[in-house]
């Protein structure tokens, strides 16, 4: 490779999606050599031990320069082969079985780690495409961003009975290399392609990981000492042997110890699922995994009709704002039309919008998404017409912004900013409107410009299809989101309501002002002193002012703007009165 490290785009894709496609990793001669060897051998596994020269193409793939270059950065130096390579698909009999992977319960021997700009993926599956895999062909499938899931995978998703629209099939060309984190949910579907299915899988692990045993004769030996008790031998075991794979399990009640079935893993938790939490487990799984959630059929037909009638009646109040494509070629268009003040419309037109802000279906979910105490500023109608620009994708988990972040801990979702969008009209696949990057609320790399503009989104951007009456929740601020250009002749009708948590202020307000918060206590204070007497206010990526700067041992207040500010109460000049 002619560069030192993976690009930010590659790092972002693997970090957020849990996979990376390296296009054209194999040359035509390498593809032909593998296919010819497979045809001659008439087998699907054991290829590293086939007679020469049939084995040579597969031994070459074992340490292919492109593969080694990527695995050194994803797994770390010293990675090793964990499972023998094999063809996967119907011929291998692994079609129709439940998906495997997921990050809950956590398996440290397979898990994805990232801290302080250092990444170690403990297991990676390298899949070489020896023939094309077109859209809809079937074969290998996976669930994006599931390598970081904090929630146990619902059984229906594993079996495919209800995959919730999460399962995707990568499109590959012969010669492509697909790298997939071990904890990504993955499996095989029936092959529907016209040509033959030729996906060759190698499984690699980080150097210190203990997982499977080898196949050599020494594996059958037992190195344990006979003079020890069975329990003592169990905790003095040496890994890698038949007798210690899987490792022995020793049980205890605190008074005595005993050997358990080797297949059993004991790892107690102080937590159990709460059957009275009133949380739909599939919704919770989808929310943590993807960063958004669509709840169908929330609006009544009567409210849906009246809300649309209200917008038609007051469409003369629609204001066309700026063009928001941010230089994107695919999102370019005209300014965005919006209609505000809906809860203040005359009756009965205000009523459906007033019912939205504290609707039971919304309140119920906001309580488990981010806890009670949330607030909003009322709904705004997004009324894009054909040709209205998209909104370049923005926000993410990187760089950190705690006031709009997402954290999962002890079975709870802590989301500090949530936007709820009520759909007054259908949103079809090609219409445009809301788009996001599932999994980006856990990103450790900066958003690539190609994804931001959607000009090169690497297959990471999702545009949910929705029906009139559906309600969309998404992590505003934590998740990368935006909108695609509107292409339907029928205008968009989406009602956006931004909710803030009880913990952070995103909207300013008069209580931001020092005199309102403290009264006469601030009389005579300097400008620098007044800066710390303000109430909580929106922090736009540390660009909110005033902020204190230490220069030559003195503290001064700075009013320099670094980015656009959302709070009207943000001052742009010193606040202290001359008399002070």
DOKETOR-933474 format. One record per residue (C-alpha): residue in three letters; x, z, y. Coordinates in steps of 0.02 Angstrom, whole numbers, plus 50000, padded with zeros to 5 digits. Example, Ala and Ser with C-alpha at 12.3 -4.5 7.8 and 13.67 -1.06 7.14 Angstrom:
2
ALA506155039049775/SER506845035749947/
// end
This chain:
580
UNK500005000050000/UNK500624995950174/UNK500005011850259/UNK500415030150241/UNK498685037350217/UNK496845033550198/UNK495945028050356/UNK494695039450442/UNK493335027650380/UNK493895029850199/UNK494085048550218/UNK492375049950299/UNK491535039650162/UNK492275049950020/UNK492005066450110/UNK490195062950158/UNK489605051950015/UNK490725058249876/UNK491325040749831/UNK492395026349893/UNK492385007849845/UNK494084999549854/UNK493684981049864/UNK494764968549770/UNK495924981449694/UNK496254970249543/UNK496924952649546/UNK496084938949446/UNK497464939149313/UNK497234957949289/UNK495354955849268/UNK495564941749143/UNK496864951549043/UNK495694966449023/UNK494184955848976/UNK495174945648851/UNK495854961348769/UNK494114968848756/UNK493424952948681/UNK494814952248550/UNK494754970648505/UNK492864971548487/UNK492924990248531/UNK492405000648682/UNK493625015248678/UNK495325020748616/UNK496115006348711/UNK497685015848763/UNK498135016948578/UNK497694999148527/UNK499074988548453/UNK500174979448577/UNK499864968448672/UNK497994972748680/UNK498334990148750/UNK499494984748890/UNK498184979649021/UNK497354996749004/UNK498995006249011/UNK499364996549171/UNK497695002149243/UNK498135020049198/UNK499425020249337/UNK498885005349440/UNK499755006049611/UNK498125005349708/UNK497345019149603/UNK498885030349614/UNK498975028349803/UNK497175034249825/UNK497205048149694/UNK498775055649772/UNK497745058549929/UNK496095063249849/UNK496675074149703/UNK498445078149760/UNK500115074449680/UNK500225077849494/UNK498485071749450/UNK498265067449266/UNK497115058449146/UNK495745070149083/UNK494725058848968/UNK495215042948878/UNK494595027048962/UNK493045018848892/UNK491765005648932/UNK490175013748997/UNK488395007448982/UNK487185003148845/UNK488574998548725/UNK489255016248742/UNK487555024248715/UNK487575033948879/UNK486045025548955/UNK484475035648985/UNK485295052648969/UNK485075064949115/UNK486215063449264/UNK487755074549260/UNK488675082649404/UNK488055092049554/UNK488915106749636/UNK487735120749583/UNK488115130449480/UNK489865128549546/UNK491225123049425/UNK492915125849511/UNK493755114249385/UNK492745099649453/UNK492385104749632/UNK492815096349797/UNK493845107349914/UNK494255104350097/UNK495085116450216/UNK496225114750367/UNK496385095850348/UNK496885097550165/UNK495795090550028/UNK495875093149841/UNK494565084949732/UNK494795092849561/UNK494035078449466/UNK493835059849505/UNK493065046149401/UNK493895029249425/UNK492765014849376/UNK493514997449368/UNK492274983049385/UNK492804969349265/UNK491224959349305/UNK490034958349453/UNK488654971249477/UNK487334964449594/UNK485924973649680/UNK484584978449554/UNK485704975249403/UNK485644993449348/UNK487105001649262/UNK488055015449350/UNK487025025649475/UNK487395040849581/UNK486655052349713/UNK487595051449877/UNK488315067749948/UNK487825077949795/UNK489635083749772/UNK489305096749908/UNK487555101949860/UNK487245120549874/UNK485615120149776/UNK485285117849591/UNK484715100149551/UNK482855099149507/UNK482585093949326/UNK481525079049379/UNK482985072049478/UNK484165074049329/UNK482995064949210/UNK482425051849336/UNK480605056849319/UNK480595059549507/UNK482245054949586/UNK481505057449760/UNK482265040949814/UNK484015048149801/UNK484775037949659/UNK485775022749715/UNK486655009049618/UNK488315003149693/UNK488514984349714/UNK490214979149648/UNK491204963249623/UNK492424960249482/UNK494064968349534/UNK493294982349636/UNK493795000449606/UNK492455013849624/UNK493115031549649/UNK491805045149623/UNK492005063949642/UNK491615072849478/UNK490275083749555/UNK489295068749619/UNK487705067149517/UNK487975051649412/UNK487345042449259/UNK486895025849182/UNK485295015749193/UNK484795000849082/UNK485714984749122/UNK484624971249200/UNK485974959249257/UNK486094941349197/UNK487934942649153/UNK488824955049042/UNK489094973049093/UNK490924977649104/UNK491264994349188/UNK492845003049130/UNK492945021749166/UNK494485032849179/UNK494285051449219/UNK495675060549312/UNK495915078849355/UNK497035088549474/UNK498635094749396/UNK498165112949364/UNK496365110949309/UNK495885116949135/UNK494465107049059/UNK494555096748900/UNK495765097848755/UNK496905083648702/UNK496895073748540/UNK498655077048472/UNK498965086248307/UNK499665101748394/UNK497945104648471/UNK497365111048302/UNK498635125348297/UNK498165143348337/UNK499515152048441/UNK498655169148450/UNK499455184748376/UNK498625191648218/UNK498995209948254/UNK497855210048407/UNK495995213648407/UNK494835198548429/UNK494425204248606/UNK496275206348649/UNK496685189148579/UNK495245182148680/UNK495965187548847/UNK497745183048798/UNK497285165348749/UNK498325149948790/UNK497325134948853/UNK497315117548779/UNK497035121448595/UNK495515118248486/UNK495275137048466/UNK495295140248654/UNK494275125348715/UNK493045130448779/UNK493835147248819/UNK493275162648722/UNK491975173448807/UNK492095192348805/UNK490525202248843/UNK490425220148902/UNK489165233248952/UNK490475243749040/UNK490705254748886/UNK491235242448752/UNK491745224248732/UNK491295210748607/UNK491515192148578/UNK490105180548630/UNK489735162748577/UNK491155152148647/UNK489945140048729/UNK489215154148834/UNK489855157149010/UNK489585174449085/UNK489605174349275/UNK488285186449342/UNK487485184449512/UNK486685198049615/UNK485365185449670/UNK483885178049579/UNK482625164849634/UNK481185172249729/UNK479545165949654/UNK478645172549808/UNK479695163249936/UNK478355149649951/UNK479715136349961/UNK479545119949868/UNK481175118849769/UNK481265099949779/UNK481055100349968/UNK482415113549984/UNK483585103449874/UNK483275087449971/UNK483505096350139/UNK485165104250093/UNK485795088350010/UNK485255075350139/UNK484995084350304/UNK483235077450328/UNK481545078650244/UNK479945068150248/UNK478315077350213/UNK476885065050179/UNK475075065450239/UNK475165080250359/UNK474035073450496/UNK472165072450474/UNK471375055250498/UNK470435062150649/UNK472015068350736/UNK472925052250693/UNK471565041750771/UNK471415052650927/UNK473305053350955/UNK473435034350949/UNK471945032751064/UNK472775044551189/UNK474355034151197/UNK473355018251218/UNK472345026251357/UNK473855032851453/UNK475105019151415/UNK475305016051602/UNK476305032451604/UNK477605025851482/UNK479345026051558/UNK480685013851500/UNK482355022651492/UNK484105016151470/UNK484815004951334/UNK485585016251202/UNK486515004751082/UNK488195010851146/UNK489014993751131/UNK488364990450956/UNK488054972450906/UNK486694976650780/UNK485774989350889/UNK485754980051055/UNK484094977651145/UNK483044983351291/UNK482795001151357/UNK481835014351260/UNK480015017451312/UNK479435035551303/UNK477875045151354/UNK477975063751394/UNK476795077151456/UNK475635074851308/UNK475085092951290/UNK474505092351471/UNK473385077251452/UNK471525080051487/UNK470465085451340/UNK470185079651207/UNK471765068951214/UNK472965083651225/UNK472245092151072/UNK473115082950929/UNK474795085251016/UNK474495103651046/UNK474085105850862/UNK475755098050818/UNK476875111150897/UNK476295125750788/UNK475535116150643/UNK475545126450481/UNK476515113050386/UNK477855113350520/UNK477945132150547/UNK478055135150360/UNK479585123950343/UNK480445128950504/UNK480395146950445/UNK481425143050290/UNK482495129750374/UNK483115140850513/UNK482095157050521/UNK480725162650638/UNK480895163850826/UNK481095145150854/UNK480425136751011/UNK480105119151075/UNK479745109951237/UNK478265099751177/UNK478095082251103/UNK478735065851174/UNK478075049151112/UNK479355035951067/UNK478475019351095/UNK479785006151057/UNK479204988151063/UNK479964973150976/UNK481704970851048/UNK481944989051100/UNK483754994051070/UNK484265006050937/UNK485145022250978/UNK486955022750920/UNK487195036250791/UNK487765052750863/UNK488085071050824/UNK488805077750662/UNK489615092950587/UNK491295087350655/UNK491845092850782/UNK491055109950759/UNK489595114350871/UNK488875130950812/UNK487345130150925/UNK486725114850830/UNK487535117750662/UNK486985120150482/UNK487585133250358/UNK486975137750184/UNK487295155550129/UNK486525167250001/UNK485105155249962/UNK484585152650143/UNK484625137550259/UNK485305141550432/UNK484935126450541/UNK485035130050728/UNK484215114050792/UNK482835104350706/UNK481875089250768/UNK480145085850697/UNK479455068150713/UNK477625064450681/UNK477275046550628/UNK475735039050709/UNK476055022050630/UNK476905015750472/UNK478785013350476/UNK479264999450355/UNK480964995650282/UNK481414982450412/UNK480524989650564/UNK481915000150638/UNK481785017650709/UNK482545033650643/UNK484145031850542/UNK485405044650482/UNK486905047850371/UNK486385059450228/UNK487685072850195/UNK488475071350367/UNK487935089050410/UNK489385094550297/UNK490655081850361/UNK492485086350382/UNK493025070050464/UNK492535062050628/UNK491155049150631/UNK491925031550618/UNK491475019350755/UNK490785006750630/UNK489545019650565/UNK489125025450741/UNK488685007550792/UNK487945003050620/UNK488984987150629/UNK489974993050478/UNK489035007850404/UNK489885007050232/UNK488205009550147/UNK488065027150215/UNK486635024650339/UNK484855027450278/UNK483235021850362/UNK481775031450285/UNK480145022250254/UNK478655032350315/UNK476765031150329/UNK475625035550473/UNK475275054150460/UNK476965058450383/UNK478115070950466/UNK480015069450472/UNK481165084650490/UNK483015081950527/UNK484505092650575/UNK484685088050758/UNK486505090550803/UNK487165094750630/UNK486705078050552/UNK487295061150614/UNK485725052050669/UNK485065038750786/UNK483895023950780/UNK483925005850727/UNK483294992350845/UNK481404990050832/UNK480904973350755/UNK479044974950719/UNK477784966250832/UNK476764982450824/UNK477554995750937/UNK478305011450864/UNK477305027550876/UNK478405042550838/UNK478105059750916/UNK479745069250933/UNK479745088150953/UNK481435096850968/UNK481495114750903/UNK482895126950945/UNK483275142550845/UNK483115160250909/UNK485015161250917/UNK485535148151045/UNK484855141151208/UNK484835122151220/UNK483665120051368/UNK484315129951517/UNK482915138251617/UNK482855149451769/UNK483525164451672/UNK485195155451664/UNK485465159751848/UNK486475175851876/UNK485295182452010/UNK483785180951896/UNK484665188951748/UNK485505203451840/UNK484665205252010/UNK485655214552143/UNK487015218952019/UNK487925202852063/UNK487975205452252/UNK489705201952321/UNK490415194552160/UNK491685180452167/UNK491345163452093/UNK492405167351940/UNK491455183551914/UNK489785174751931/UNK490315162651793/UNK490205176251662/UNK488595183651732/UNK487565168451688/UNK486235168551553/UNK486355158351393/UNK486375139751427/UNK486625123451334/UNK488435119551295/UNK488695100751285/UNK490295100051181/UNK491175113051290/UNK490835102551445/UNK489565114351521/UNK490115122451684/UNK490645133751755/UNK492045138551638/UNK493545149451674/UNK495315142751681/UNK496885153351690/UNK498195145451804/UNK499795154151861/UNK499085170751806/UNK497475168651907/UNK495705165651843/UNK494725151651926/UNK493035143651892/UNK493055125251849/UNK491585113651881/UNK492335097851812/UNK491115088151706/UNK491785081751541/UNK490175074151473/UNK488365071751521/UNK487495088451539/UNK485735091851481/UNK485415108051574/UNK484705106151749/UNK485335123451792/UNK487155118651768/UNK488045120051937/UNK489255106952000/UNK490045117252139/UNK490475135452178/UNK489015147552178/UNK489695161952281/UNK488965163052456/UNK490135162652605/UNK489585180252652/UNK490275186552487/
// end
